[in-house]
Amino acid sequence: MNKRKQEQEKKNVLSQIKHTSLSGNKMNNFIAYQSEGTEHILMKFAVWLKLRENRYDTWCEPIFKSGIRFDVLALRDGIWTGYEILSSETLKELKVKTKSYPSEINIVPIKEWKDIKNLEMY
């Protein structure tokens, strides 16, 4: 994908995110909420850290105008990936949710620690 097309796609996806200070959508900053369990936060941090170490731009807990939210949204080389930590929901529930996610975003479910260790970098 050429650079111009990558920038246009980036603007398209980012335009779908609500930009409020409460949504935690500042690029490359980690955010966790008190309502999240410790295990969920630790797994989300491990995913975020691995992505940052591999030079991805990341957004934690971005809330889209449609109301959906990702645990971690990542971008590198024009490829968007949304990571969902499945501590409080099932894979079946995630599949239902993904129907409302932007089509430009690949979805990666994280259920166990080994999923983070084996995380494929796109």
LINVENLIN-V462567 format. One record per residue. N is the residue number from 0. OMEGA is omega in whole degrees, 0 to 359 (999 if undefined). Layout:
BEGIN
N;OMEGA + N;OMEGA
END
This chain:
BEGIN
0;182 + 1;186 + 2;181 + 3;179 + 4;178 + 5;181 + 6;179 + 7;179 + 8;178 + 9;179 + 10;180 + 11;181 + 12;181 + 13;179 + 14;180 + 15;182 + 16;173 + 17;179 + 18;175 + 19;181 + 20;181 + 21;185 + 22;177 + 23;187 + 24;175 + 25;184 + 26;174 + 27;174 + 28;177 + 29;177 + 30;176 + 31;181 + 32;179 + 33;181 + 34;179 + 35;176 + 36;182 + 37;180 + 38;179 + 39;180 + 40;181 + 41;178 + 42;179 + 43;178 + 44;180 + 45;177 + 46;181 + 47;182 + 48;179 + 49;178 + 50;179 + 51;178 + 52;180 + 53;172 + 54;172 + 55;166 + 56;185 + 57;173 + 58;177 + 59;176 + 60;176 + 61;178 + 62;179 + 63;180 + 64;179 + 65;179 + 66;179 + 67;182 + 68;173 + 69;171 + 70;177 + 71;175 + 72;184 + 73;179 + 74;171 + 75;178 + 76;176 + 77;180 + 78;179 + 79;177 + 80;176 + 81;182 + 82;180 + 83;176 + 84;186 + 85;178 + 86;183 + 87;179 + 88;182 + 89;176 + 90;179 + 91;178 + 92;178 + 93;180 + 94;177 + 95;180 + 96;186 + 97;178 + 98;180 + 99;178 + 100;176 + 101;185 + 102;181 + 103;188 + 104;173 + 105;182 + 106;178 + 107;177 + 108;178 + 109;182 + 110;185 + 111;179 + 112;181 + 113;177 + 114;179 + 115;180 + 116;182 + 117;183 + 118;179 + 119;177 + 120;181 + 121;999
END
